[in-house]
């Protein structure tokens, strides 16, 4: 993650393991938005976009935000 942050010109992420679930994670919403904006312009965007669940349709959001 630190190599990717350097490549995107972003500050160190504060992520402990990349899962976003560690109590050691110290990142901000602004940092997450910066990551997403940079990934959107990279070759990894299509894979990331395809992997994201859609509310009330699939994945971890299948039964969330319906109605």
C-alpha positions in Angstrom: 0.0 0.0 0.0 2.9 2.3 0.8 4.3 1.8 -2.7 1.0 2.5 -4.3 0.6 5.6 -2.1 4.0 6.9 -3.3 3.1 6.1 -6.9 -0.1 8.1 -6.6 1.6 10.9 -4.7 -0.5 10.3 -1.6 0.7 10.5 2.0 1.2 7.3 4.0 -2.1 5.7 4.5 -2.1 4.7 8.1 -3.5 1.3 7.1 -2.2 -1.5 9.2 -3.0 -4.4 6.9 -5.1 -3.1 4.0 -8.3 -4.8 5.1 -9.7 -1.6 6.8 -10.8 -3.7 9.8 -7.7 -3.4 12.0 -8.0 -1.3 15.2 -4.6 0.1 14.2 -5.9 1.7 11.0 -5.6 5.5 11.1 -6.9 6.9 7.9 -9.3 9.7 7.1 -12.3 9.9 4.8 -10.4 12.4 2.7 -7.6 9.9 2.3 -10.0 7.3 1.1 -11.5 9.7 -1.4 -8.0 10.5 -2.7 -7.3 6.8 -3.1 -10.5 6.2 -5.1 -9.9 9.2 -7.3 -6.4 8.0 -8.2 -7.5 4.4 -8.7 -10.3 5.7 -11.1 -7.5 6.9 -13.4 -5.5 3.7 -13.2 -5.6 0.3 -14.9 -6.9 -1.2 -11.7 -10.2 0.7 -11.8 -12.2 -1.8 -13.9 -11.3 -4.7 -11.5 -12.1 -2.6 -8.4 -15.4 -1.4 -9.9 -16.5 -4.9 -10.8 -15.7 -6.2 -7.3 -17.8 -3.6 -5.5 -21.2 -4.8 -4.3 -24.3 -3.0 -5.5 -26.9 -2.0 -2.8 -29.9 -4.3 -2.7 -28.5 -6.4 -5.5 -25.4 -8.4 -4.6 -22.5 -9.0 -2.3 -22.4 -7.7 1.3 -25.1 -5.1 0.4 -27.6 -7.6 -1.0 -30.0 -7.0 1.8 -29.0 -3.4 2.6 -30.5 -0.1 1.5 -33.5 -1.8 -0.1 -36.6 0.4 -0.4 
